[in-house]
Structures are given as C-alpha cells and as structure tokens.
Amino acid sequence: MSGPDLIVPDWPAPPGIRAAFTLRTGGVSRPPFDGCNIAAHVGDEPRAVAGNRALLRTSLGLPAEPAWLEQVHGHEVADLDEQASHGPPGRADAAVTRIPGRICAIQVADCMPVLLAAADGSAVGAAHAGWRGLAGGVLEATVRAMKTPPAELLAWLGPAIGPAHFEVGEEVRAAFLAADAGAAAAFTANPRGRWQCDLYALARRRLAALGVSSVHGGGWCTYADPGRFFSYRRDGRCGRMAALTWRVG
C-alpha cells in the first residue's frame, strides 16, 4: 500500500523547514473514512488509523510521531518543547516548536489549517482555524507563542471549506464584526437570509492585523472536491486530513 497523496505547500519556507497536507486518497480506511483517515476520534477502525499514520510517517520520512492534539475549536497553544517530557500535548488547537524533529499537526475536514514558519528557520507552528478558532483568537495566540516578530513569519493557508459552500448565521458574522468592522467584506448575503463566509479572507485579515504579510496558499474548497478532500459539512461522518510542519536538523 502506498502512502497518502499530499499537497506540498508552495511557500518560500527557509531550508530546514518541512510541511505537508494529506489528501483523503491513499491509505487503508474503508468507507466512509476512505482511504487516508488520520483521526482516531471519528469512529474509524483503530487498526486502519494506525496503518494510515504509519504510512504517513514512512512516506514523509518523519523523525517522530506527530503531536496529535485533542482539538476543541478553541485558542489554546501547545508548546511542544515544554511538553515533550509530559506525554501527549492534550487539548489545544495549535502547536509550536523550535526543536528539530518535533512535528506540529492539525486535523481538519473543512476547518482551515494554518502553518507558520520563522523566516530564519528557527520555529514552526500550526493552528486549527475554523470560524470559532479564528473568532476566538487562535492565530493571535499562535503568533505570540512563536516568539518571532510577526513581520518575520511566513504563513500558509491550507485546504478549507470555500465561501460558496460555507453558509453561516448572523451570530458568526457578528462574532467577527465585534472586533473588526472590516470583516464584513468576508461575508456575502444569500437568498436564505444567511451569509456565505470566506474563511480565507478572515484569516488573511487577522494575519495582516498582526503584521504577518507573507501569506500563501488558500483557494481550495474541501466541500466541492470529494475526490481529494474529506468534508464534515458535506458528509457528516467522515475522516480527517492532516497539515504538518517540522524542522529538520
């Protein structure tokens, strides 16, 4: 069995920084988790999940098991360097590291993964940025935890649900406008009295406000491409993909 198919981020990361995003293709899981589900919490067979994670480690030549977070749509950041001797990182929606060989990983199936790297290669981070995380400040918390001037950070926005398929209520729009009136540009009214939400635009606004100007990626829609992507909103019961970044020594 071959390893998972991947998207390799197209961003000007410095030497020594690695990153990848897994597609649903490849792997050993059966429907509705077919084929490369990397999540242990969605009801897939544990042996299939373990097999997919092993294929991922082998295909990417990972130096260790990724730090799989218990994601809760919040804004807590796990510093993998501080927690390395204390077992799994636990509940968090972002991770950072400065030590080679420790792997930040985010699991998604519509929410946006945001990868970060210091331009000098000294640190990497990853954030789980669905609408709740974005509104709650997960990007701001991750940038702070990077301990790198924001102007010296690179960001990559991975596959997420696109605005054509991400319908939300007024409470979602209000959560963003409360902090940034300009966020209204990321919402388009639809005929049902609700809003089409552009997560990519919201993330770019948040990063720009922080001073992160080197932002790459974006433009996919997980909902619209069932051949490559899992989508919770489209399918309900489904697998998860992974965005990973790490330093090599």
C-alpha positions in Angstrom: 0.0 0.0 0.0 1.4 3.4 -1.0 1.4 6.3 1.4 -1.2 9.2 1.4 -1.3 11.6 -1.5 -0.1 15.0 -0.5 -0.2 18.7 -1.1 3.3 20.2 -0.5 2.8 23.9 0.5 4.0 26.4 -2.1 5.6 28.9 0.2 9.1 30.4 0.5 10.0 28.5 3.6 13.7 28.5 4.5 15.9 25.4 4.3 15.3 23.1 7.2 11.5 23.6 7.3 9.2 20.8 6.0 5.5 20.9 5.6 2.8 18.7 4.0 -1.0 18.3 3.8 -2.5 14.9 3.4 -5.4 14.2 1.0 -8.0 11.6 1.6 -6.6 9.4 -1.2 -4.2 6.5 -0.3 -4.4 4.8 3.0 -6.3 1.7 4.2 -9.5 3.0 5.8 -12.9 1.8 4.5 -16.0 4.0 3.7 -17.0 6.4 4.9 -13.4 7.1 6.1 -11.8 6.1 2.8 -9.0 6.0 2.3 -6.4 8.0 4.4 -8.1 9.0 7.6 -5.6 10.0 10.2 -8.1 10.8 13.0 -8.6 8.4 15.9 -11.8 10.1 17.2 -14.2 9.7 14.3 -15.2 6.1 14.6 -12.8 4.5 12.1 -11.2 1.1 12.9 -8.2 1.8 15.2 -6.0 -0.6 13.1 -6.8 1.4 10.0 -5.9 4.7 11.7 -2.7 3.3 13.0 -1.9 2.0 9.5 -2.6 5.3 7.9 -0.4 7.1 10.4 2.4 4.6 9.8 2.2 5.1 6.1 2.3 8.9 6.7 5.5 8.6 8.8 7.1 6.4 6.2 6.2 8.4 3.1 7.4 11.7 4.6 10.3 10.2 6.5 9.1 11.7 9.7 11.6 11.6 12.6 8.9 11.0 15.1 5.1 10.6 15.6 3.3 13.9 15.1 1.9 15.6 18.1 -1.8 14.8 17.7 -3.8 17.3 19.6 -7.2 17.0 21.1 -8.8 19.8 19.2 -11.8 21.6 20.7 -12.2 24.7 18.4 -10.5 26.9 21.0 -7.4 29.0 21.1 -5.0 27.2 23.4 -1.5 26.6 22.0 0.7 23.6 22.9 4.4 24.4 23.2 5.8 21.0 22.1 9.2 21.9 23.5 7.8 22.5 27.0 5.5 19.4 26.9 7.9 17.0 25.3 8.6 15.1 28.5 5.0 15.1 29.7 3.3 12.8 27.2 0.7 13.8 24.6 0.0 17.5 24.3 -3.7 17.1 25.2 -6.4 19.7 24.5 -5.2 22.5 22.2 -5.9 23.9 18.8 -2.4 24.9 17.8 1.2 23.8 18.4 4.6 25.4 18.1 8.1 24.1 18.3 11.7 25.3 17.9 13.4 21.9 18.3 14.1 19.8 15.2 12.3 16.5 15.0 9.1 17.6 16.8 6.1 17.7 14.5 3.2 20.1 14.7 0.0 18.6 13.3 -3.6 19.8 12.8 -6.5 17.5 11.8 -9.2 19.0 9.5 -12.2 18.3 7.4 -13.5 21.8 6.5 -11.8 24.0 9.1 -8.7 25.8 7.9 -5.2 24.6 8.9 -2.7 27.5 9.1 1.0 26.7 9.1 3.6 29.2 10.3 7.4 29.3 10.0 10.0 31.8 11.1 11.8 33.2 8.1 15.2 32.3 9.6 14.0 28.7 10.1 14.1 28.8 13.9 10.5 27.9 14.7 7.3 26.4 13.2 3.7 26.4 14.2 0.3 25.1 13.1 -3.2 26.3 14.0 -6.7 24.8 13.7 -8.6 27.8 12.3 -12.3 27.2 11.8 -14.6 30.1 12.4 -14.7 29.6 16.2 -11.0 29.4 16.4 -10.5 32.4 14.2 -13.0 34.5 16.1 -11.6 33.3 19.4 -8.0 34.4 18.6 -6.2 31.1 17.7 -4.0 32.8 15.1 -3.1 35.6 17.5 -2.2 33.1 20.3 -0.1 31.0 17.9 1.8 34.0 16.6 2.6 35.1 20.2 3.7 31.6 21.0 6.1 31.6 18.1 8.2 34.2 19.9 9.2 35.6 16.5 8.4 39.2 15.2 5.3 38.8 13.1 7.0 40.6 10.2 9.5 37.7 10.1 6.9 35.0 9.9 5.5 33.1 6.8 2.0 31.7 6.8 0.3 29.0 4.6 -3.4 28.6 4.5 -4.3 25.0 3.8 -7.5 23.5 2.3 -10.8 24.5 3.9 -14.4 24.9 3.0 -14.8 27.7 0.5 -17.2 30.6 0.7 -19.6 29.2 -1.9 -20.4 26.3 0.4 -19.9 27.8 3.9 -23.2 29.2 4.9 -23.4 30.7 8.4 -25.9 32.6 10.6 -25.8 36.1 11.8 -24.1 35.1 15.1 -21.0 34.1 13.2 -20.8 37.3 11.3 -21.4 39.3 14.5 -18.6 37.5 16.3 -16.1 38.8 13.7 -17.6 42.3 13.3 -17.4 42.9 17.0 -13.7 43.0 16.8 -13.2 44.2 13.2 -15.8 46.1 11.2 -13.8 45.4 8.1 -14.5 41.7 8.4 -17.9 42.4 6.8 -16.1 42.1 3.4 -15.7 38.3 4.1 -19.5 37.8 4.3 -21.9 37.8 1.4 -25.7 37.7 2.0 -27.6 34.8 0.4 -31.3 34.5 -0.5 -32.0 32.5 2.7 -31.3 35.4 4.9 -27.9 33.9 6.0 -24.3 34.5 5.0 -21.6 32.9 2.8 -18.4 33.1 4.9 -14.9 33.3 3.4 -12.5 31.8 6.0 -9.5 32.6 3.8 -10.4 36.3 3.8 -10.9 36.3 7.5 -7.6 34.6 8.2 -5.7 37.0 5.9 -7.3 39.9 7.7 -6.3 38.5 11.1 -2.7 37.8 10.0 -2.4 41.3 8.4 -3.5 42.9 11.6 -0.8 41.0 13.4 1.8 42.2 11.0 2.2 38.9 9.1 2.5 39.9 5.4 4.0 36.8 3.8 0.8 34.8 3.4 0.4 31.9 0.9 -2.0 29.2 -0.1 -5.7 29.4 0.1 -8.3 29.0 -2.7 -9.3 25.3 -2.2 -12.8 24.1 -1.2 -13.0 20.9 0.7 -16.7 20.6 0.2 -16.6 21.0 -3.6 -13.9 18.3 -4.1 -15.0 15.0 -2.7 -12.3 13.1 -4.7 -9.5 14.7 -2.8 -10.9 16.1 0.5 -12.9 15.0 3.5 -15.7 17.5 4.3 -17.7 17.2 7.6 -20.3 19.7 6.3 -20.8 17.7 3.1 -20.7 14.2 4.5 -21.2 14.3 8.3 -19.4 11.0 9.2 -16.0 11.2 7.5 -12.3 11.0 8.1 -9.8 13.8 8.7 -6.8 15.1 6.8 -3.6 16.5 8.4 -1.5 19.5 8.0 2.0 19.1 9.4 5.2 21.1 9.7 8.5 20.5 11.4 12.2 21.4 11.5 14.9 19.1 10.4 18.3 19.3 12.0 
